[in-house]
Amino acid sequence: MNSSGLNKIDYTHKDYASLREAMLELAREKLPAWTDHSPSDLGVVLVELFAFMGDSLFYYMDRMVNESYLTTAVERRSVMHLLRLIGDELRQPLPASADLTLLFDAAAAGLITLSPGTRFQAAPDAAGEPVRFEYIRDAVSIDLDALAVITHTDGGAYKRFSTLPVVQVDAAPAGETLGSSDGSAGQQYTLARSPLIDGTLTVDVDEGTGFRAWQQVETLLYSGPGDTHYTVRRDESGAAWVAFGDNQYGRTPRRGRNNLRAGYRVGGSLRGNVPAMTIVKAVTAVPSLA
């Protein structure tokens, strides 16, 4: 009992039933003349209404507290924002990758160059669609004269080059219009396709003199007012956003119509987990490839 003679309210009661019972118990002491506590009584209806409201309010208050700590957060968005407070970024799922061995004709000679975008193809999946892989790193030169000749399991003699790293690429949007800059600070634009493959995004901005490539950086914190930089952020669904500066940390694109465009590659799904020895077709022509 407290000084007023009323039972103390237990503030750990946060669910509907506990709140309803606590308020009715308080009503019995404060309003002894009120004896009809049947469900049809208007006073009970109001008590139940406030109990429901309190139950909902306490639920969201608890959720807000839980989502404020990494150890208790359950939503992906909360985890991503908490990591960004310490300068970290949640890594996205990666597309399937493979290391290819290329076999060239035994008599092949000279120097060939494999450029980014060189495509290969695995056998069709269960839906009958071919699974495509691409070489997306810097151009690589292969000196065919320096390659050793080996005897393959099929009995043929070939020059062997190992290894060429490739990744699963499902689509390669080019010249996609991000939008029109309105000249305001902190503009953000979402890419139409996902998941974005890191290292493949290019963003071009037209400020009246034609499209020019801007540079992607990890953060705009170290960019100056005149730096033509942008950064990439992903939301909880995996969609990628292109974010520009505010003329203090990174430059703001000038106003224009459809003057922001992007090119990139997307890929990544279970269908990319193809068995070994099944990426056997070069979609892009490679000289002397056997």
Backbone as numpy.savetxt, mean C-alpha at the origin, in Angstrom:
# Nx Ny Nz CAx CAy CAz Cx Cy Cz
-21.04 3.20 51.30 -21.89 4.40 51.30 -21.01 5.64 51.30
-21.40 6.67 50.54 -20.66 7.92 50.59 -21.35 8.89 51.53
-20.86 10.12 51.57 -21.36 11.08 52.55 -22.82 11.42 52.34
-23.36 11.29 51.14 -24.74 11.63 50.87 -25.67 10.46 51.11
-25.12 9.30 51.50 -25.95 8.15 51.77 -26.25 7.32 50.54
-25.68 7.68 49.40 -25.92 6.94 48.16 -24.80 5.97 47.91
-25.15 4.85 47.28 -24.12 3.91 46.89 -23.19 4.54 45.86
-21.92 4.23 45.96 -20.96 4.73 44.98 -21.23 4.10 43.62
-21.14 4.90 42.59 -21.29 4.37 41.23 -19.98 3.70 40.82
-20.07 2.49 40.33 -18.89 1.77 39.85 -18.61 2.20 38.41
-17.56 3.00 38.27 -17.27 3.56 36.95 -16.59 2.56 36.01
-16.37 1.34 36.50 -15.89 0.30 35.59 -17.03 -0.38 34.85
-18.26 -0.06 35.24 -19.42 -0.59 34.52 -19.57 0.17 33.21
-19.26 -0.49 32.10 -19.29 0.21 30.81 -20.24 -0.42 29.81
-20.78 -1.58 30.13 -21.69 -2.22 29.17 -23.13 -1.81 29.46
-23.99 -2.11 28.53 -25.39 -1.68 28.61 -26.07 -2.19 29.87
-25.95 -3.48 30.15 -26.66 -4.07 31.28 -26.19 -3.47 32.60
-24.87 -3.29 32.75 -24.33 -2.74 33.99 -24.75 -1.29 34.18
-24.71 -0.52 33.12 -25.11 0.89 33.21 -26.60 1.00 33.55
-27.41 0.19 32.94 -28.87 0.21 33.21 -29.14 -0.11 34.67
-28.51 -1.17 35.18 -28.74 -1.56 36.57 -28.22 -0.51 37.54
-27.06 0.09 37.23 -26.50 1.12 38.11 -27.40 2.35 38.17
-27.95 2.76 37.04 -28.83 3.94 37.03 -30.16 3.65 37.73
-30.69 2.44 37.57 -31.94 2.10 38.27 -31.71 2.02 39.77
-30.55 1.51 40.20 -30.23 1.46 41.62 -30.11 2.86 42.19
-29.50 3.76 41.43 -29.40 5.15 41.86 -30.77 5.79 41.94
-31.65 5.45 40.99 -33.01 6.01 40.99 -33.80 5.53 42.21
-33.57 4.30 42.65 -34.30 3.78 43.81 -33.94 4.56 45.08
-32.70 5.04 45.17 -32.28 5.79 46.34 -32.61 7.27 46.24
-32.50 7.82 45.02 -32.79 9.24 44.84 -34.29 9.52 44.72
-35.03 8.57 44.13 -36.46 8.76 43.87 -37.23 7.56 44.42
-37.34 7.48 45.76 -38.02 6.32 46.34 -39.49 6.21 45.95
-40.09 7.32 45.54 -41.51 7.28 45.14 -41.69 6.60 43.78
-40.62 6.50 43.06 -40.71 5.84 41.73 -40.51 4.34 41.95
-41.59 3.61 41.87 -41.54 2.17 42.13 -41.81 1.32 40.91
-42.34 1.92 39.85 -42.64 1.14 38.63 -41.39 1.09 37.75
-40.67 0.00 37.83 -39.46 -0.18 37.01 -39.67 -1.23 35.93
-40.91 -1.36 35.50 -41.22 -2.31 34.44 -40.72 -1.77 33.09
-40.45 -2.66 32.13 -39.93 -2.22 30.84 -40.82 -1.22 30.11
-42.13 -1.18 30.45 -43.04 -0.27 29.76 -43.07 1.12 30.37
-42.42 1.31 31.51 -42.42 2.61 32.17 -41.56 3.59 31.39
-42.05 4.83 31.26 -41.32 5.84 30.48 -39.96 6.13 31.09
-39.87 6.15 32.44 -38.59 6.39 33.08 -37.58 5.30 32.77
-38.04 4.06 32.73 -37.15 2.95 32.40 -36.70 3.05 30.94
-37.60 3.47 30.06 -37.24 3.66 28.66 -36.13 4.69 28.53
-36.24 5.80 29.29 -35.20 6.83 29.23 -33.88 6.30 29.81
-33.97 5.54 30.92 -32.77 4.95 31.50 -32.09 4.03 30.49
-32.86 3.20 29.81 -32.29 2.28 28.82 -31.68 3.03 27.65
-32.31 4.16 27.28 -31.76 4.98 26.20 -30.39 5.53 26.57
-30.26 6.04 27.80 -28.98 6.57 28.24 -27.96 5.45 28.45
-28.41 4.27 28.86 -27.50 3.14 29.00 -26.94 2.73 27.65
-27.78 2.73 26.64 -27.32 2.40 25.29 -26.32 3.44 24.79
-26.65 4.72 25.04 -25.75 5.78 24.62 -24.40 5.68 25.34
-24.44 5.39 26.65 -23.20 5.24 27.40 -22.39 4.04 26.94
-23.09 2.94 26.64 -22.41 1.74 26.13 -21.66 2.05 24.84
-22.32 2.75 23.91 -21.70 3.11 22.64 -20.53 4.07 22.85
-20.72 5.05 23.72 -19.68 6.03 23.98 -18.44 5.39 24.58
-18.64 4.53 25.58 -17.50 3.87 26.21 -16.78 2.94 25.24
-17.55 2.31 24.34 -16.93 1.42 23.35 -15.95 2.20 22.48
-16.40 3.35 21.94 -15.53 4.13 21.07 -14.37 4.76 21.83
-14.61 5.11 23.10 -13.49 5.65 23.89 -12.42 4.58 24.10
-12.85 3.36 24.39 -11.87 2.27 24.56 -11.15 1.98 23.26
-11.88 1.99 22.15 -11.25 1.73 20.86 -10.20 2.78 20.53
-10.52 4.04 20.81 -9.57 5.11 20.54 -8.29 4.93 21.34
-8.44 4.54 22.60 -7.25 4.30 23.44 -6.47 3.10 22.92
-7.17 2.02 22.60 -6.50 0.82 22.10 -5.73 1.10 20.82
-6.33 1.87 19.90 -5.68 2.13 18.62 -4.54 3.13 18.73
-4.32 3.66 19.93 -3.24 4.65 20.12 -1.92 4.01 20.51
-1.90 2.69 20.64 -0.68 1.98 21.04 -0.45 0.80 20.11
0.83 0.60 19.74 1.16 -0.49 18.83 0.81 -1.85 19.41
0.93 -1.99 20.73 0.70 -3.30 21.34 -0.77 -3.68 21.36
-1.68 -2.72 21.23 -3.11 -3.03 21.31 -3.87 -2.68 20.02
-3.24 -1.95 19.10 -3.92 -1.57 17.86 -4.23 -2.81 17.03
-5.42 -2.81 16.43 -5.83 -3.95 15.60 -6.12 -3.53 14.16
-6.24 -2.23 13.91 -6.52 -1.76 12.56 -5.21 -1.42 11.85
-5.11 -1.85 10.61 -3.91 -1.61 9.82 -3.59 -0.12 9.70
-4.64 0.69 9.53 -4.44 2.13 9.40 -3.78 2.70 10.65
-4.21 2.25 11.83 -3.64 2.75 13.08 -2.17 2.40 13.18
-1.83 1.16 12.84 -0.43 0.73 12.89 0.43 1.57 11.95
-0.08 1.85 10.74 0.67 2.63 9.77 0.93 4.04 10.30
-0.09 4.68 10.88 0.08 6.05 11.38 1.01 6.08 12.60
0.94 5.08 13.46 1.82 5.05 14.62 3.28 4.89 14.21
3.53 4.05 13.21 4.89 3.88 12.73 5.42 5.16 12.09
4.55 5.91 11.43 4.99 7.15 10.79 5.40 8.20 11.82
4.90 8.09 13.05 5.30 9.03 14.10 6.79 8.90 14.43
7.35 7.72 14.18 8.78 7.51 14.45 9.57 7.39 13.15
8.97 7.86 12.06 9.68 7.91 10.79 9.79 6.58 10.08
8.93 5.63 10.41 8.98 4.32 9.78 7.76 4.14 8.91
7.87 3.26 7.93 6.77 3.01 7.00 6.54 1.50 6.93
5.30 1.10 7.09 4.96 -0.32 7.02 5.21 -0.83 5.61
6.03 -1.87 5.51 6.39 -2.39 4.20 5.20 -3.12 3.57
5.02 -2.88 2.28 3.91 -3.47 1.55 4.27 -4.87 1.06
3.26 -5.70 0.78 3.55 -7.02 0.19 4.30 -6.88 -1.13
5.23 -7.77 -1.36 6.06 -7.70 -2.56 5.52 -8.64 -3.63
5.71 -8.28 -4.90 5.30 -9.19 -5.98 6.22 -10.40 -6.03
5.75 -11.46 -6.66 6.58 -12.64 -6.83 7.82 -12.28 -7.64
8.93 -12.91 -7.30 10.18 -12.63 -8.02 10.86 -13.95 -8.36
11.77 -13.91 -9.31 12.49 -15.10 -9.73 13.83 -14.70 -10.31
14.76 -15.63 -10.28 16.06 -15.45 -10.93 16.10 -16.35 -12.16
16.20 -15.71 -13.33 16.17 -16.47 -14.58 17.59 -16.83 -15.03
17.70 -17.99 -15.62 18.91 -18.39 -16.32 18.62 -18.32 -17.82
19.41 -17.55 -18.55 19.20 -17.37 -19.99 20.18 -18.25 -20.76
19.64 -18.97 -21.73 20.46 -19.83 -22.59 20.51 -19.24 -23.99
21.72 -18.98 -24.48 21.92 -18.41 -25.81 22.50 -19.47 -26.75
22.34 -19.22 -28.05 22.93 -20.13 -29.03 24.43 -20.26 -28.77
24.94 -21.48 -28.96 26.36 -21.73 -28.69 27.26 -20.89 -29.58
26.80 -20.54 -30.78 27.63 -19.75 -31.71 27.42 -18.25 -31.56
26.56 -17.83 -30.60 26.26 -16.40 -30.44 27.51 -15.65 -30.00
27.67 -14.44 -30.51 28.82 -13.62 -30.16 28.41 -12.15 -30.09
29.27 -11.35 -29.50 29.01 -9.92 -29.42 28.44 -9.51 -28.07
28.01 -8.26 -28.02 27.50 -7.66 -26.78 26.02 -7.32 -26.97
25.17 -7.76 -26.06 23.75 -7.40 -26.10 23.39 -6.70 -24.80
22.33 -5.91 -24.86 21.88 -5.16 -23.69 20.42 -5.50 -23.40
20.15 -5.84 -22.16 18.78 -6.07 -21.71 18.31 -4.82 -20.97
17.28 -4.19 -21.49 16.78 -2.94 -20.92 15.68 -3.20 -19.90
15.44 -2.24 -19.01 14.30 -2.36 -18.10 13.01 -2.51 -18.92
12.15 -3.38 -18.50 10.92 -3.63 -19.24 10.98 -4.88 -20.11
12.15 -5.54 -20.15 12.25 -6.80 -20.88 11.32 -7.81 -20.22
10.42 -8.40 -21.01 9.35 -9.23 -20.44 9.52 -10.70 -20.76
9.13 -11.49 -19.78 9.11 -12.94 -19.92 7.75 -13.44 -19.47
7.48 -14.70 -19.75 6.13 -15.21 -19.50 6.19 -16.65 -19.02
5.40 -16.93 -17.99 5.27 -18.30 -17.50 4.06 -18.95 -18.15
3.92 -20.23 -17.93 2.77 -20.96 -18.47 1.48 -20.36 -17.91
0.36 -20.43 -18.67 -0.91 -19.87 -18.20 -1.34 -20.47 -16.87
-2.02 -19.66 -16.05 -2.50 -20.15 -14.77 -3.79 -20.93 -14.94
-4.46 -21.22 -13.83 -5.67 -22.03 -13.87 -6.77 -21.35 -14.68
-6.75 -20.02 -14.73 -7.77 -19.29 -15.48 -7.39 -19.13 -16.95
-6.24 -19.67 -17.33 -5.81 -19.57 -18.73 -5.07 -18.31 -19.07
-4.76 -17.49 -18.06 -4.05 -16.24 -18.30 -2.55 -16.43 -18.06
-1.71 -15.96 -18.97 -0.26 -16.08 -18.75 0.19 -15.18 -17.62
1.18 -15.63 -16.86 1.74 -14.84 -15.77 3.01 -14.18 -16.29
3.03 -12.86 -16.29 4.14 -12.12 -16.88 5.13 -11.64 -15.81
6.38 -11.66 -16.19 7.46 -11.18 -15.34 8.30 -10.20 -16.14
8.88 -9.22 -15.45 9.68 -8.21 -16.12 11.00 -7.99 -15.38
11.99 -7.62 -16.16 13.25 -7.11 -15.61 13.08 -5.61 -15.44
13.18 -5.11 -14.20 12.87 -3.69 -13.96 14.06 -2.92 -13.40
15.23 -3.53 -13.35 16.40 -2.82 -12.84 17.11 -2.09 -13.97
18.30 -1.54 -13.66 19.07 -0.82 -14.66 19.47 -1.76 -15.80
19.68 -1.17 -16.97 20.08 -1.97 -18.14 21.34 -2.77 -17.84
21.35 -4.01 -18.32 22.48 -4.89 -18.09 23.06 -5.32 -19.43
24.39 -5.28 -19.55 25.06 -5.70 -20.78 25.61 -7.11 -20.60
25.44 -7.93 -21.62 25.90 -9.32 -21.58 26.91 -9.52 -22.70
28.11 -9.90 -22.32 29.15 -10.21 -23.30 29.04 -11.69 -23.65
28.43 -11.96 -24.80 28.22 -13.36 -25.19 29.53 -14.11 -25.41
30.58 -13.39 -25.78 31.88 -14.05 -26.01 32.48 -14.58 -24.71
32.07 -13.98 -23.59 32.65 -14.37 -22.30 31.87 -15.49 -21.62
30.74 -15.88 -22.19 29.91 -16.91 -21.57 30.44 -18.30 -21.91
30.40 -19.17 -20.89 30.85 -20.55 -21.09 29.76 -21.36 -21.77
30.16 -22.32 -22.59 29.22 -23.21 -23.26 28.95 -24.41 -22.36
27.68 -24.74 -22.14 27.31 -25.87 -21.30 26.46 -26.84 -22.11
26.35 -28.05 -21.62 25.46 -29.04 -22.23 24.20 -29.13 -21.38
23.07 -28.83 -21.99 21.80 -28.80 -21.26 21.24 -30.21 -21.12
20.26 -30.36 -20.27 19.63 -31.67 -20.08 18.91 -32.16 -21.33
18.60 -31.21 -22.24 17.96 -31.64 -23.48 18.98 -32.13 -24.51
20.26 -32.11 -24.13 21.32 -32.60 -25.01 21.96 -31.52 -25.86
21.39 -30.31 -25.87 21.94 -29.24 -26.68 23.04 -28.48 -25.97
23.84 -27.76 -26.77 24.91 -26.93 -26.23 24.49 -25.47 -26.28
24.65 -24.77 -25.17 24.21 -23.38 -25.08 25.23 -22.57 -24.29
25.18 -21.25 -24.51 25.90 -20.32 -23.66 24.94 -19.86 -22.55
25.43 -19.95 -21.33 24.55 -19.74 -20.17 24.88 -18.43 -19.46
23.81 -17.64 -19.17 23.96 -16.42 -18.37 23.08 -16.55 -17.12
23.69 -16.38 -15.97 22.96 -16.41 -14.69 23.41 -15.21 -13.84
22.54 -14.56 -13.15 21.09 -14.73 -13.15 20.46 -13.38 -13.48
19.26 -13.44 -14.01 18.54 -12.22 -14.32 17.33 -12.11 -13.39
17.31 -11.14 -12.45 16.18 -11.03 -11.52 14.96 -10.40 -12.20
13.83 -11.02 -12.07 12.59 -10.51 -12.65 11.51 -10.53 -11.57
10.47 -9.71 -11.77 9.35 -9.67 -10.83 8.04 -9.79 -11.60
7.01 -10.23 -10.89 5.69 -10.35 -11.49 5.11 -8.97 -11.77
4.71 -8.74 -13.00 4.09 -7.47 -13.40 2.76 -7.79 -14.07
1.68 -7.34 -13.46 0.35 -7.60 -14.00 -0.11 -6.53 -14.99
0.38 -5.31 -14.80 -0.01 -4.22 -15.69 1.04 -3.12 -15.59
1.15 -2.33 -16.66 2.13 -1.25 -16.70 1.47 0.01 -17.25
0.63 0.69 -16.43 0.01 1.93 -16.89 1.06 2.97 -17.27
0.84 3.61 -18.40 1.77 4.65 -18.87 0.98 5.90 -19.24
1.48 7.04 -18.84 0.80 8.30 -19.15 -0.54 8.44 -18.46
-0.68 7.83 -17.29 -1.95 7.95 -16.55 -2.10 9.36 -15.99
-3.22 9.99 -16.23 -3.46 11.33 -15.72 -3.82 11.27 -14.25
-2.97 11.87 -13.42 -3.25 11.91 -11.99 -4.32 12.94 -11.67
-4.29 14.06 -12.38 -5.25 15.11 -12.12 -4.75 16.45 -12.59
-5.42 17.49 -12.13 -5.07 18.87 -12.48 -4.66 19.61 -11.22
-3.47 20.19 -11.25 -3.00 20.94 -10.09 -3.79 22.24 -9.95
-4.22 22.53 -8.72 -4.91 23.80 -8.46 -3.97 24.81 -7.79
-2.69 24.45 -7.67 -1.72 25.37 -7.09 -1.70 25.40 -5.58
-2.54 24.61 -4.92 -2.59 24.64 -3.46 -1.50 23.77 -2.88
-1.23 23.97 -1.60 -0.18 23.23 -0.92 -0.66 21.84 -0.50
0.28 20.89 -0.50 -0.02 19.56 0.02 -0.98 18.76 -0.82
-0.92 18.88 -2.12 -1.83 18.12 -2.99 -1.46 16.63 -2.96
-2.51 15.80 -3.01 -2.32 14.36 -3.03 -3.22 13.75 -4.10
-2.68 12.76 -4.81 -3.41 12.10 -5.88 -3.19 10.60 -5.78
-4.25 9.84 -5.95 -4.14 8.39 -5.85 -3.94 7.76 -7.21
-3.13 6.71 -7.26 -2.94 5.95 -8.49 -4.16 5.08 -8.74
-4.51 4.92 -10.00 -5.72 4.17 -10.34 -5.56 2.68 -10.12
-4.34 2.17 -10.19 -4.12 0.73 -10.08 -3.24 0.43 -8.87
-3.39 -0.77 -8.33 -2.57 -1.23 -7.21 -2.48 -2.75 -7.27
-1.46 -3.34 -6.59 -0.44 -2.70 -5.75 0.74 -2.20 -6.57
1.23 -1.03 -6.20 2.37 -0.42 -6.87 3.64 -1.19 -6.55
4.45 -1.45 -7.57 5.76 -2.07 -7.37 6.77 -0.97 -7.11
7.44 -1.04 -5.97 8.41 -0.02 -5.59 9.49 0.13 -6.65
9.88 1.38 -6.89 10.95 1.66 -7.82 10.52 1.79 -9.27
9.22 1.65 -9.56 8.76 1.72 -10.95 7.97 2.99 -11.26
7.69 3.80 -10.26 6.84 4.97 -10.46 7.64 6.14 -11.03
7.09 6.77 -12.06 7.62 8.04 -12.58 6.47 9.04 -12.63
6.72 10.24 -12.20 5.71 11.31 -12.18 6.23 12.48 -12.99
5.43 12.94 -13.95 5.77 14.08 -14.80 4.79 15.21 -14.54
5.31 16.42 -14.52 4.49 17.61 -14.26 4.71 18.62 -15.37
3.62 19.17 -15.89 3.68 20.20 -16.92 3.34 21.54 -16.28
4.33 22.43 -16.21 4.11 23.75 -15.63 4.12 24.83 -16.71
3.75 24.44 -17.92 3.65 25.40 -19.01 4.72 25.25 -20.05
5.74 24.44 -19.78 6.84 24.24 -20.73 6.97 22.79 -21.16
5.92 22.01 -20.97 5.97 20.60 -21.30 6.20 19.74 -20.07
5.94 18.46 -20.20 6.08 17.55 -19.06 7.55 17.32 -18.73
7.84 17.41 -17.45 9.18 17.15 -16.95 9.08 16.22 -15.74
10.05 15.31 -15.63 10.04 14.33 -14.55 10.41 14.99 -13.22
9.65 14.67 -12.18 9.97 15.08 -10.82 10.59 13.90 -10.08
11.26 14.18 -8.99 12.03 13.16 -8.27 11.26 12.66 -7.05
11.24 11.35 -6.90 10.63 10.75 -5.72 11.63 10.72 -4.57
11.18 11.11 -3.38 12.01 11.07 -2.18 11.25 10.36 -1.07
11.99 9.90 -0.07 11.36 9.18 1.04 10.46 10.10 1.85
10.92 11.33 2.07 10.15 12.30 2.84 10.44 13.70 2.30
9.47 14.58 2.42 9.64 15.97 1.98 10.25 16.85 3.06
10.57 16.25 4.20 11.09 17.02 5.33 12.39 17.72 4.99
13.20 17.14 4.11 14.50 17.71 3.77 14.49 18.40 2.40
13.32 18.60 1.82 13.19 19.26 0.51 13.01 20.76 0.70
13.62 21.53 -0.21 13.49 22.98 -0.15 12.31 23.48 -0.95
12.01 24.78 -0.88 10.86 25.35 -1.57 10.89 25.17 -3.08
12.08 25.09 -3.67 12.17 24.96 -5.12 12.42 23.56 -5.62
12.51 22.59 -4.72 12.81 21.21 -5.12 11.59 20.55 -5.73
11.76 20.02 -6.94 10.66 19.34 -7.62 10.60 17.89 -7.15
10.14 17.71 -5.92 10.09 16.42 -5.28 8.65 16.00 -4.99
8.47 14.73 -4.85 7.19 14.19 -4.39 7.49 12.95 -3.56
6.53 12.54 -2.78 6.68 11.34 -1.98 5.48 10.44 -2.19
5.61 9.20 -1.81 4.54 8.21 -2.01 4.12 7.65 -0.66
2.84 7.61 -0.42 2.28 7.01 0.78 1.21 6.01 0.37
1.05 4.97 1.17 0.02 3.97 0.90 -0.99 3.97 2.04
-2.26 3.73 1.71 -3.26 3.64 2.76 -3.45 2.20 3.18
-4.41 1.97 4.07 -4.58 0.63 4.63 -5.07 -0.39 3.61
-5.63 0.07 2.50 -6.11 -0.85 1.47 -5.03 -1.19 0.45
-3.85 -0.55 0.55 -2.76 -0.80 -0.37 -2.69 0.18 -1.53
-3.65 1.09 -1.64 -3.62 2.10 -2.70 -2.49 3.08 -2.44
-1.81 3.50 -3.51 -0.67 4.42 -3.39 -1.11 5.84 -3.72
-0.61 6.78 -2.94 -0.90 8.20 -3.12 0.39 8.95 -3.43
0.31 9.87 -4.38 1.43 10.75 -4.70 1.18 12.09 -4.00
2.12 12.50 -3.17 1.96 13.73 -2.39 3.03 14.74 -2.78
2.60 15.98 -3.03 3.51 17.07 -3.39 3.72 17.99 -2.19
4.66 18.93 -2.34 5.02 19.81 -1.25 4.10 21.01 -1.09
4.53 21.91 -0.19 3.72 23.08 0.16 4.47 24.38 -0.07
5.52 24.35 -0.92 6.37 25.51 -1.20 7.26 25.88 -0.02
7.24 25.08 1.01 8.21 25.21 2.09 9.04 23.94 2.18
8.35 22.83 2.19 8.99 21.52 2.11 8.59 20.89 0.78
9.36 21.18 -0.23 9.03 20.71 -1.56 8.15 21.70 -2.31
8.32 21.73 -3.62 7.60 22.67 -4.46 6.17 22.22 -4.74
5.27 23.17 -4.88 3.89 22.89 -5.25 3.73 23.03 -6.77
3.20 22.02 -7.46 3.00 22.16 -8.91 2.10 23.34 -9.24
2.45 24.04 -10.31 1.64 25.18 -10.72 0.28 24.73 -11.24
-0.64 25.68 -11.21 -1.99 25.38 -11.66 -1.98 24.98 -13.13
-2.78 24.00 -13.47 -2.86 23.53 -14.85 -3.97 22.50 -15.00
-4.30 22.21 -16.23 -5.34 21.22 -16.51 -4.71 19.92 -16.98
-5.02 18.84 -16.24 -4.47 17.51 -16.55 -2.96 17.58 -16.74
-2.31 18.31 -15.85 -0.87 18.52 -15.99 -0.03 17.65 -15.07
-0.66 16.63 -14.50 0.06 15.68 -13.66 -0.19 14.27 -14.21
0.86 13.56 -14.51 0.68 12.21 -15.06 1.72 11.27 -14.46
1.44 9.97 -14.57 2.32 8.98 -13.95 2.43 7.75 -14.82
3.53 7.07 -14.67 3.75 5.76 -15.26 4.29 4.84 -14.19
3.85 3.62 -14.16 4.28 2.71 -13.10 3.90 1.28 -13.47
4.27 0.36 -12.60 3.93 -1.05 -12.79 3.27 -1.57 -11.52
2.30 -2.45 -11.72 1.61 -3.06 -10.59 1.70 -4.58 -10.73
1.71 -5.25 -9.60 1.77 -6.70 -9.63 1.83 -7.28 -8.23
1.40 -8.51 -8.13 1.46 -9.19 -6.84 0.17 -9.91 -6.52
0.21 -11.22 -6.49 -0.93 -12.05 -6.11 -0.43 -13.49 -6.04
-1.29 -14.36 -5.57 -0.91 -15.77 -5.44 -0.59 -16.40 -6.80
-1.18 -15.85 -7.86 -0.95 -16.43 -9.18 0.50 -16.27 -9.63
1.24 -15.38 -8.96 2.64 -15.20 -9.30 3.55 -16.27 -8.74
3.02 -17.11 -7.84 3.84 -18.17 -7.25 3.87 -19.38 -8.19
4.52 -19.20 -9.31 4.56 -20.26 -10.32 5.64 -21.28 -9.95
5.50 -22.53 -10.39 6.53 -23.53 -10.10 7.85 -23.19 -10.78
8.90 -23.80 -10.28 10.22 -23.62 -10.89 10.23 -24.17 -12.30
11.08 -23.57 -13.14 11.29 -24.02 -14.52 10.07 -23.81 -15.41
9.19 -22.88 -15.05 8.00 -22.63 -15.89 8.03 -21.28 -16.58
8.99 -20.41 -16.26 9.12 -19.14 -16.98 10.05 -19.41 -18.15
9.47 -19.76 -19.28 10.27 -20.29 -20.39 10.12 -19.51 -21.69
9.33 -18.42 -21.68 9.09 -17.69 -22.91 9.49 -16.23 -22.76
10.23 -15.71 -23.73 10.60 -14.30 -23.74 9.59 -13.55 -24.61
8.82 -12.66 -23.98 7.84 -11.86 -24.75 8.57 -10.77 -25.51
9.59 -10.17 -24.91 10.42 -9.19 -25.58 11.54 -9.93 -26.34
11.76 -9.55 -27.57 12.78 -10.21 -28.37 14.16 -9.98 -27.78
14.90 -11.07 -27.53 16.27 -11.01 -27.01 17.17 -11.68 -28.05
18.11 -10.94 -28.64 18.97 -11.52 -29.69 19.68 -12.79 -29.24
19.67 -13.79 -30.11 20.39 -15.05 -29.92 19.88 -15.90 -28.77
18.75 -15.51 -28.14 18.23 -16.30 -27.04 17.66 -17.61 -27.58
18.17 -18.73 -27.00 17.73 -20.03 -27.50 16.48 -20.52 -26.77
